[in-house]
Every structure is written in structure tokens, then in C-alpha cells.
Amino acid sequence: MKFIILFEDAPEADPDIRKSHMVRHLDFLEKNADKIKAAGPLSDTAGLGRDGLWIVEADAAEDVDRLVQEDPFWPTGLRKSYAIIEWTQVYADGSRLIRSSV
């Protein structure tokens, strides 16, 4: 199954947290590349960085929750919360991944 994980950053978090833990976070992502297919920060309409997003392949939401808890960013206070959303991908790389029933 595919999941989207939306992270909400804590507004009161130290602005240097992301920078000081980035190497460990990237190492973690690489170590879990078989599950975490894409990851990155989001930006608001003013171009200011905030929050984050992962695309994860896993058997269950519990597996995704465990991954989030193991991420070096999690215990730092950078993240305020996260949502795990099951995602059905129907289109990728210029191709339909499902057949239309119409």
C-alpha cells in the first residue's frame, strides 16, 4: 500500500533544528529507501519552508507510524504532528495505473 505522510512543523521549534539534524535524517531516509519512496519539505505561497511530506510503501499504517517515530527529526521537537493518509495512485510517469470503468 502507498501512504502519504504530512508533517506539521512546530512553530516554536528552534529554526536550526532542521539544519543540525539533516545529515542524520538523510541517512535515515537512505537506510529506509525500500519503504520511503520520496520525502521533502514543503513551502508556503511566500516561498517560506514549512512542514514536510513523505510517500511511503508499507503493509500497514502501523509500519508507517513506526518509521516516523524512528526518524531522527521526530524527537527533536521540529515536528508538531503528522497525518498518515492511505493513497491509491492512479497515474504516474505519463501512464494510467488503473483501467477506466467508463
C-alpha positions in Angstrom: 0.0 0.0 0.0 1.0 3.6 -0.5 0.8 6.3 2.1 1.2 10.0 2.2 2.6 11.4 5.4 2.0 15.1 6.0 4.2 16.6 8.7 3.3 19.8 10.5 6.3 21.6 12.0 6.1 23.1 15.4 6.0 26.9 15.0 8.0 27.4 18.2 10.8 25.0 17.2 14.3 26.3 17.1 15.0 27.3 13.4 18.3 25.5 13.5 16.9 22.1 14.3 16.4 21.0 10.7 19.9 22.1 9.8 21.6 20.5 12.7 19.9 17.1 12.3 19.7 17.0 8.5 22.6 14.6 7.9 21.1 12.0 10.3 17.7 12.5 8.8 19.0 12.0 5.2 21.0 8.9 6.4 17.7 7.5 7.9 15.8 8.2 4.6 18.6 6.4 2.6 18.6 3.4 5.0 14.8 3.1 4.5 14.7 3.8 0.7 12.9 0.5 0.2 9.9 2.0 2.1 10.3 5.8 1.8 10.0 6.5 -1.9 10.1 10.3 -1.7 10.5 12.9 1.0 11.0 16.6 1.3 10.0 19.9 2.9 7.0 22.0 1.7 6.9 25.7 1.2 4.1 28.2 1.6 3.0 30.6 -1.1 5.6 33.1 0.0 8.3 30.5 -0.5 9.0 30.0 3.2 9.9 26.5 4.1 7.5 24.7 6.5 6.2 21.2 7.2 7.1 18.1 5.1 5.8 15.2 3.1 6.8 11.6 2.6 5.5 9.0 0.1 5.8 5.5 1.7 5.2 2.0 0.6 4.2 -0.2 3.5 1.9 -3.1 4.5 0.0 -1.1 7.1 -0.3 2.4 8.7 1.3 0.9 11.9 4.5 0.3 9.9 4.5 3.9 8.7 3.9 5.2 12.2 6.9 3.2 13.4 9.1 4.8 10.6 8.0 8.3 11.7 8.9 7.5 15.3 12.4 6.3 14.2 13.2 9.4 12.1 15.9 11.4 13.8 13.8 14.6 13.3 10.9 13.2 15.4 12.4 13.5 19.0 13.9 17.0 18.3 10.7 19.0 18.6 10.8 20.0 15.0 7.5 18.2 14.2 4.3 19.2 15.9 2.2 16.4 14.4 1.8 14.2 11.4 -1.0 12.5 9.4 -0.8 9.1 7.7 -3.1 9.0 4.7 -3.6 5.9 2.6 -3.2 6.8 -1.1 -4.3 5.0 -4.2 -2.1 6.1 -7.1 -3.9 6.0 -10.4 -1.4 7.9 -12.6 2.4 8.0 -12.8 5.1 8.8 -15.4 2.5 9.6 -18.2 0.6 6.4 -17.7 -2.7 5.2 -16.2 -2.2 2.7 -13.4 -5.9 1.6 -13.4 -8.4 0.9 -16.1 -11.3 3.3 -16.5 -14.7 1.7 -16.0 -16.4 4.2 -18.3 
